[in-house]
Amino acid sequence: MTKTEKWFDRKFEFSFPMELYPNICMRLRGTPARLEELVRGREHEHMVRAAKGKWSAQEHTGHLLDLEPLWMARAEDFIAGRNELTVADLSNRKTFEAGHNQRALGEILADFRKARLKLVGRLEELNPQLFRSAIPHPRLRVPMRLVDHLFFVAEHDDHHLTMIWEMIHDRALPASQS
């Protein structure tokens, strides 16, 4: 049995070279396909089942969609040269209130794909030198380059993909919601 580390317990080191930004962008571009592959053919009852106080696999899927506006806002923070990245709602109220279990899974997946491709498309328009720009992250209190922010997003994606995988394969119940 596995147990995924809580997201807010994660430590990040952003010491990799800026030149990895194309690799990270490709990883972000691939998340919708990996998510779709992961949940394809799963019964609705299995996707919406959750332990008390925890999100279901479908709610984790919806959470990925819910954060796309934050990721885009933070990309725009770099483009605009702001002094601090947009602050996240650490309570994840949007996901708790969204009613993702009552939505069609295919609709969530389609909306996520559309939002993610919009983000990646925006990144492709940028001058590669912008990926070196650094802005303090409001929670981590460390300067993040745009490439670091994108790595952070990719790690967040993988965190939730792992949570979904564990749930639909009846591994361990998630250790955290976000």
N, C-alpha and C positions, 0 to 999 in steps of 0.2 A: 504494500500500500504506500502510495506517495502522499506527500502533503506539500502543497505549494506555499512558498514563503509569502508572507503578507506584503503587499505592494509597498505600503508605507514603511516597512522595515528594510527595504532594499537600499543598498548603498551604490552609488554610481561613481565611476572614475572616467573622466572624459579626457583621456590622454592619447587617444588614437589620432592618426593624421587626418587632416581636413580632406585629403584626397579620397577618403573612403565615402564621400557623400554620394557618388553615383550608386555604390553598392547599397547604401542605406535607403536611397530612394527606390531602388528596385525591390528591396525587402518590403517597403511600405506599399508599393504597387501590387505586390503579390498577396497581401493579407486578405483581400476579399475572396480570392480564389481558394486560399488555404481554409478560410472560414467556411465557405460554401462546401468544400470537399468534406470537411469535418462533420458538418451537420446534415449533409445530404441523406435523405431517406430515413431520418430519425422520426419516430412517432411523436406526435404532438404531446402526448401524455408524458413521455420521457423527457422531452425538452423543457416542459414547464414544471417538472417535479423539483422541489427544493426542500432542504432541511429548514426547520423553523428559524426565521430571521436571516436566512441566506438567500442569495439570488439563485434562480434556476439557470440552466444552460441558455435558455432563450433570453433571459434578462441580461446575462453576460454578453450575449450577442448584441442586444439592444444598447448596452452600455458603450460598446465600441462605437456605435453610431452616435450616441449622445455626446461623445467627446470630440467628434470631428469639428464642430464649430470652435472649440477651444484650440485645437491644433492649428486650424486655419488662422485664428486670431493671433496666435503666437508667431506664426510665420509672418503675418502682416506687421507684428511688432518689430521684427528684424528689418523688414523692408522700410518701415517708417523711421527706424533708428530710435525707438523709444528707450526710456531709462530702465524699465523693468518689464518682464513678461506679464501678460494677462494672468490674473489670479484665477485659479480653479476653485470650483465649489467642492471643497473636500468632503462635504456631507453626501455628495452624489444625489442630491434631491431630484434632479431631472430623471435619473434612472428609476428611483423609487416611485416617482409619480407617473411615469410614462405608460404603465399598463402594457409592457411588452408581451406579457403572457397572453393577452387578449388579442394581439395583432397576429397577422399571418406571418410566419417565419420568412417566407419568400419576399414579402414586402420589406421587412427589416433588412434582409440581405441586399435587396436591390437598392434601397436607400443608402446603405453603407457603401456599396460599390460606387454609386454615383458621387457621394460626398468625398470618398477617398480619392477617386480619380480627379476630382476638382482640385484637391490639395496637391496631388502629385503634378497635375498639369500646371498649377501655379508655380511650383518649385522649378519646373523645367524652363520657365520663362526667365529665371533669375540669372544674373551674372554669377559665375562660380565663386568669385571673390567674396560675395555676400555670405557664403557659408562659413567664413572665418569670423564674421562679426559676433561679438559676445554681449550678452545682456544678463543681468542677474535673474536667477530663477527665484520666484517669491517664496517657495516652501523650502527648497534645498539650500538656499542662500549661498549659491556658488554661481560664478559667471558661466553661462552656457553659450557656446557658439551655436549658430543655426544647425550645423551638422550634429552637434550634441543633442539639441532639441529633437531632431529627427530620430536619432538613436534612441532617445528616451521614449518617443512615440512607438517605435518598433518594439522595444522591450515591453511596453505596456500592452501592445497587441499580443505579443507572445505570452505574456502573463495570463491574459484572459483566454487565449486559445488553449493554453494548458489547463486552466480551470474547467473549461467546457469539455475538453478531452477526458479529464478525470471524472467528471460528472456523467458523461454519456457512456463511459466504459466502466462505471460503477467502481472507480478507484476510491480515493479518499474524498470526503466532503471538503469543500474549500476552507482554507484557513482564514480567508479574508474576502471582503466584497470588492475591494478596489485595489 
